Amino acid sequence: MNNNVIFCSACNEPGHSRRTFRGCRLNPRNQRATNNEGVEDDDVEMSETSRNRIDSFQIARNPNSVPTARDDRGSMNLCCPRCFAWMWIEGRIATSSKINPRFQLCCRKGKYIIQPPSSTPVLI
């Protein structure tokens, strides 16, 4: 069973990979055109699912919008052996093993280690 579904990078709909595809609703030839009287043609309709995909794709442009989906990557279950930062297993360096993972995102393999703050002075 082959589940390789292609999604368009422009409209995020399945079945085609580019907006130059004739069936893509973001193809310039399929865009709503304004005729001479200023009335828009309503030949192109958006499905509810594709509208939700576009809304979630453009969510960073509107700070007042509420996210429609949750991105759950699970708990951070590994600790970097050099800086003790909590990390996901997927964040390890690709050449490191799952048994002995090495991380680069937190301390760049031990290159940048922040010293713990000194103790606070006694109360005056």
Secondary structure, DSSP 8 states (H G I E B T S, - for coil): ------B-TTT--BT-SSTTSTT-TTSGGGS--B-TTS-B-------HHHHHHHHHHTGGG-TT---SS--------EE-TTT--EE-GGGB-TTS-SSS--BSTTTTTTT-------------
